[in-house]
């Protein structure tokens, strides 16, 4: 390693090099063997062999934690907008079915098939009956949506058309929902705040940085693309406003940048070469590479201009490439030796379906309990209302009558109860005359 621990950067003001390039130019070394990127500026100063490894700048970031499934994860297969549109469709179809089935103009019925004689034995009925009142219309629609059906059947062509198109709609929606449900319930989803260098450049919450010298710094400093220019300006602004408590974006080495990413709790990203990122992510399972490479370059062996070793080294590199020895060596030292491969099982898991816990389907039980509670509340309201009428007619106190009716309601033996005759009814008056 060079005395100043730098790879080699050209100072745009003084025109002087540092790091490995400087030691080669001063003839303090014959070869520069490191993860040294071949760049145009360096090629003008020293000679390089053929590249022995291809790489590019990418993003090293803290691996997002897997989020536990939400209580209502069974709603996740469809977006909020789709659920809203489905509710609107349900209401709209129910109203359409109700209106089309009941349209009439005094004696002229626009959908006569939906108006039937309630007493078929009477050829001249005084009135007709329609099965599609509003409650029955909503019940027919929800029964179709839940794939359960009901005992109502449209008779008119218009109402059958509404029912048919609603059945087709529900078939598609239920099939789509069922197809996605298993994945949403069994897979723990990981959401990262950034997925590419464009996402990183568009935000300001997550700071990012690079090594304070080298080819990565030169890439952003000399960039002509607006995104990379904006990122360079952002790093320069953060560097000017840095304090001991809030360090700037630049670090002295890759190891320092990796350590900073690990300690940042997702608030710092480090831009470095993808091959080095791959080396670290094989050993540090809390780190990950985000996005692809934003440039393409290679690592080469540097030597003084006119070095006699250039041809021989390039031929050796070419031979190693043709025999796949370089790939074998990379796999060995990246994924096998010195702790490599420690994270190869991370996120792999078994291909078999995992069992569902209460966290996955708990929301369904909540819906069940809430629906049961609402049904009990409505039943109590109906019971209280009817019991109040009977109590008023029989002259008992409210609570006494309620208790009597409640005992009758919860009786487990028998399935009949006496009819309470209202004194104002025609039946009660005829019985009193007898």
C-alpha positions, 0 to 999 in steps of 0.5 A: 500500500502507498505511504499515504494510503491512496490509490492515486488521484490527480490534483486539478490545481497543482497537477500532481499525483498521490498514492500508488501512481505517485510512487510508480512515477517516482520509481519507488515501486515497479508494479501497482497491484491493487483494486486499482481502476483503469481511468483515462487520467491514470492511463495518461500517467502510467501504463496498465495491463489488461483488466483482470476484473470488471467493476463499476460504481454502485451503492452499499446500503444497510439491509432493510429489516423485514417488516412483520405482517400487518394485522389486516395483511389479507387486504394487501393483495388489492390496493386501497383504490381497488377496494374503494372502487369495489365498494362503489361498484357494489353499491352501484350494482345494488342500486341499478338492480333495485331500480331496473327491477322496480321501474313502473309508471302507474299501471304500466310496468317497464320490467313486467317479469319482475312483478309477479302475482303473489297469489297464483291461484287468483287470476285477477290480483289487486296488486303485484309483488316484486322480490327485489326491494332494496335489502334483497338487492344488496343481499343478492349482490353481496351473495354473488360477490362472496361466491355464495349465491342466494335464493333470489333469481332475476327474471327480466332481461335487463336485470339478468344482464346486470346480474350476469355482468356482475357475476363476470366482474366478481369472478375476475376480481375474486380470482385475482385476489385469491392468486395474490393472497398466498404470496402476501400472507406467506412472504415477509416483505422488505421495503427499501427507501432507495432502489437506484442511484436516481432515488438516492439523488432525489432525496436528502434524508439519506446522506451518501459519500465516497472515499476522499480520493480515487477514481470514484471521486474523480468520476463524480467531480468530472461528471457531465450527467445532471444526476451525478452533478447534483450528487457531487454538489450535494456531497460538497455542500455536506462536506462544507457544513460538516462538524465533529458531531456531523461528519462530512460525506468523505471517508479515508478508506473503504473500511471506514465507509463500510463501518459508517453504513453499518452504524448509520441505521439506514441514514448513510449510503456509501458509493464504491466499486461493485466488486468490493461491495460484493466482497463485503456483502458476502461477509457482513449480512446487514449490508446489501448492494442497491441498484446496478452499476452506474459506470463500467471499468476494470481493475488493472496492474499499474506500472511505470510508463514503458515498463518491460513487464506490460506485455508479459503481464497482459498475456498472463491475464489473458490466459487466465481469463481464457481458462476461467482461472480468474473466475475460479480465484474470485469465487474462492476468495470472495465466497469461500475463503476468509469468511466468504459465503456467510450470508449465502443462506440469508433470505433463501429459506425453503421452497416449501410453503411456510405455515401462517401464524396469527399475525398473518390472519389475525385481521380476519378474526377481527373482522369476524368478531366485529361482524358478530358484535354488530349482528348482536347489537342489531338483534338486541335493538330489534328484540328491544323494539318488539318487546317494548310493543308487546309490553305496552299492550300487555301492561307489564313493566318494561324490564319484566316484559323484557326478561320474559321475552328474553327467557323465551328467546334463549330457551334451548328446548322446543322451537315454538312460542305462543303468538302475542295478539295485539288488541288493536288487530282484527284478529284480537277483536274477532277473538274478543267477540267470541 
